[in-house]
Amino acid sequence: MSAQAGIESPYDCRLTRGGGHDRREAASTQTGEGAGSGNGWDETKLPPSGLDRWFGLSVAGPSIATEFRAGLATFLTMAYIMFVNPAILEKAGMDHGAVFVATCLAAALGSLIMGFYANYPIALAPGMGLNAYFAFTMVPELGGNWQLALGCVFISGLLFFALSLSPLRAWLIDAIPMCLKLGIAAGIGFFLELVALQNAGVVADDPTTLVTLGELSKPQAWLAVAGFLLIAGLAVQKIPGAIIFGVLAVTLAAVALGLEPWHGVLARPPSSPCSSCSLCSSRRWRRPCRFMPLRRRSSSSPA
């Protein structure tokens, strides 16, 4: 759905909890006013489609084609998370393919709920920043046990959900100054930039200065710089999907140069058979379950 801040309509179509129902009711009211009133549907026109009745497009203004183009542009803008999130969480010991599938499923489910239930023009996906904190801070502090770290994330999610149901959420957001919010976003961006430069080999750790130049003679470093310049140029030209286009271009160039093996385009979802799962041991299931089980920590594992 298009990223519009509000709805220009003579009807009270609020985008709040249950706002989607308000928009659909307003659309049905406008449809039932009849022709000749200036606000309803003309009798010579076809009745509204199912999408129009559900989302109230005739009240909001944009057409289905406009919504489709806006959704495609939104997908191209945020699709880079499919590649970056697995690359970061892989450093914590998690399976790259499993994280890729989980990232796609989480983004799809969150966006569908936001669109069909809340009827709000916002797409949801795993965000950057906390994934790096999870991989480089939480997991090392817990002795490399990413399963335990995921349990902590689950508990924190429950606490944040309970917090969102109380007025304390709005109080906390309003209490943080705008300058501090912008500073936090900028700090997270610089941290992710440092991680990317280190993975590309542009910078390296140094015991004296903490950070120093890496081996710039390697083609991986120059390919990363070229990809950054390509993304920056596309972003300046305001081309939708600049990040995903840059990622795809660098990936194809790395495959062509022999720097990265070709894994194909389509693949089955990753699976991890487990003996403790009743679904895997059942004869009615021919394939193992599609999730990675949480294994118990042995007594010799670090705390």
Residue pairs with C-beta under 8 A, 6 or more apart in sequence:
1 55
1 67
1 70
1 71
1 115
1 120
1 121
2 62
2 66
2 67
2 70
2 71
2 121
3 70
3 74
3 121
3 122
4 60
4 61
4 62
4 121
6 15
7 13
7 15
7 23
7 56
7 59
7 60
7 61
8 61
9 26
9 59
9 60
9 61
10 39
11 26
11 29
11 30
11 59
12 22
12 26
13 19
13 22
13 23
13 26
13 56
13 59
13 60
14 22
15 23
15 119
15 120
17 118
19 118
19 119
19 120
20 55
20 116
20 117
20 118
20 119
20 120
21 119
23 55
23 56
23 59
23 60
23 119
24 53
24 54
24 55
24 56
24 119
26 56
26 59
27 48
27 52
27 53
27 56
27 57
27 58
27 59
28 53
30 39
30 40
30 41
30 58
30 59
31 40
31 41
31 47
31 48
31 58
32 40
33 39
33 40
34 40
35 41
35 42
35 43
35 44
41 47
41 48
41 58
48 57
48 58
49 64
51 57
51 64
52 58
52 64
54 116
55 67
55 119
56 119
57 63
57 64
57 67
62 70
70 121
71 123
72 240
73 240
73 241
74 123
75 123
75 241
76 240
76 241
76 244
76 245
77 240
77 241
77 242
77 243
77 244
78 107
78 123
78 125
79 241
79 243
79 244
80 243
80 244
80 247
81 103
81 107
81 125
81 126
81 127
81 128
82 100
82 103
82 104
82 107
83 100
83 247
83 251
84 128
85 99
85 100
85 103
85 126
85 128
85 131
86 96
86 97
86 99
86 100
86 103
87 96
87 199
88 131
88 132
88 135
88 195
89 99
89 131
89 134
89 135
89 146
90 96
90 99
91 135
91 136
92 134
92 135
92 136
92 139
92 144
92 146
92 149
93 139
93 144
93 146
94 146
95 270
95 272
95 292
97 267
97 269
97 270
98 270
98 272
98 292
101 269
101 270
101 290
103 125
103 126
106 125
106 126
107 123
107 124
107 125
107 126
110 124
110 125
111 123
111 124
111 125
113 124
114 120
114 122
114 123
114 124
128 188
128 192
129 188
129 191
129 192
132 191
132 192
132 195
134 149
134 153
136 195
138 149
138 152
138 153
139 145
139 146
139 149
142 148
142 149
142 152
143 301
143 302
143 303
144 302
145 297
145 301
145 302
147 294
147 295
147 297
148 297
150 294
151 294
163 169
163 172
194 203
194 211
196 224
197 203
197 214
197 224
198 204
198 205
198 214
200 214
200 220
200 221
200 223
200 224
200 225
201 214
201 215
201 216
201 218
201 220
201 221
201 224
202 213
202 214
202 216
202 221
202 224
202 225
203 211
203 212
203 213
203 214
204 211
204 212
204 213
204 214
204 215
205 211
205 212
206 212
214 221
215 221
216 222
219 257
219 259
220 254
220 259
223 250
223 253
223 254
223 257
223 259
224 250
226 250
226 253
227 246
227 247
227 249
227 250
228 246
230 245
230 246
230 249
230 250
231 242
231 243
231 245
231 246
234 242
234 245
234 246
235 242
235 243
239 245
251 260
254 260
255 261
255 262
269 290
270 290
270 292
271 287
271 288
271 289
271 290
272 288
272 291
272 292
272 293
273 280
273 288
273 289
274 280
274 288
274 289
274 293
275 281
276 293
277 288
277 289
277 293
279 285
279 289
280 288
280 289
